[in-house]
Amino acid sequence: DSIVIMHGKGGMPQGLVRPLAEGLQARGWQVANLQMPWSRDRQYDADVATAVKDVDAAIATLRDKGAKRVFVAGHSQGGVFALHYATLRP
């Protein structure tokens, strides 16, 4: 299994979502732990359409590595975005 993980507002991939990403990797999952436009460092430097493309690209990379199923998850604002993404890519 594979998963795309997104941090919350002002967060970072090495922040609160890191233990989840590392725990899943330790159990054999392929993980894409993305830095999203709402991160501490990026400060909303891209629009929602660009964020969708970032997740699309991460999923394509996981599929290129053999992923059959890909889950999309997030913490806080990343979770809200995961729900938005699911309305676009069921």
N, C-alpha and C positions, 0 to 999 in steps of 0.2 A: 504494500500500500504506500501511497504518497500523500503529502499534504503541503499546502501553501499556508504559511502562518504570517499574520500581520499584527504588528504592535498597535498600541493605542495612541491617542493624541499626545504629542510631545515625547513619545517613547522612542525606543530604538530596538533593532533586532537583538542586541546583546543585553537588553533590559529584562522586563518581566516575562516576556515570551521565551526567553532563552532556555530556561529549564524544561519547558514543554518540548521545544525543538530538539534539545539534546537527549531528552528521555525517549522520544520517538525514534531518533537516529540510533540510539543504543539498542532498540528493539527491532532494528532492521528496516525502518521506514526511510524512504527518500524524503528529504525535507527541503523546502525552499522557504527560508526565513527572510522575508523582504524588508527593505527600508522603504517606507511609503512616503508620499508627499507631505503627510502630516507629522513626520518625525521631528525630533528636536533639532536636527541639523538642517532639514530641508525647508521647514517653515512654510508649507503650502506653496512650493515652487512649481507645481503642476496641477492641472485640472483633473476632474473625475475621469474624463475619457482617457487621459494618459495613465491614470492609476489602473483602469481596466486593462489597458494594453500591457502594463507591467505584469499584472496577474496572468494574462493570456500568455505572455512570453515565458513566465515561470512554469506554467502548466505545459507548454510546448517542450521546454527543456526536460521536465520530468518524464514526459511521454517519450521523448527521444532516448531517454535512459531506460525505457522499458516499462514505465508505469502504466498499469491498466486502469486503476481507479485513482482519482485524485480528489482529495477533500480540500476545502477552503475554509480556514478558520481564523479568528482574530480575537484580540482582547480589546475591550472598550470600543473606541472608534473603529478599530480594525474588525471587530465583530459586526458592527453596523455595516461596514463596507462589504464584508463577506455576504451579508444578507442582500445588499444591493446587487452585488455581483451575481448572486444566484438568480435574481430576477432577469438577468441578461443572458446568462449561460447556464440553463438548467441541466 
